[in-house]
Amino acid sequence: MAKEKVRRINGVIASVFSHTGYISKEDAQEISGLDDSEFNKVYAKAAEISRKIIRAEGNKVDAFIEHIAREIDAYTAHYGGKLFK
């Protein structure tokens, strides 16, 4: 199960790069290792994250890191919500 959560996190990160034009959607899916159904979920999530980052004021990398940190916290919630304790 933990392996799938890491794949989803990787899928979100790779998909943000896809939404911003750095890699293709197919490359993002390959990086994630997810099947079509699971990948489509993280791809949609990354679309929303990408929109928020584009609209963010200030440093876009800081906004990216903040949003990815929230995703990691959500995916690790069953471990207490923190990647690093």
C-alpha angles and dihedrals in degrees: 000000000000089000091057091051090053089049089053092050090049088047092054092048094046091045092055087056088049093050090051092051101250095115136010125261088247091054090050091052092048091051091050096049089214127140119247096267096050092040092054089056094052092041090057090047090051090052090060092045090050091052090051092049093049090051094045120112119234127004111016093201089058089051090048092051092047092053094044089049089056090051092050090050090050093049092047097043092112087060090055096282097274127102091197117038 
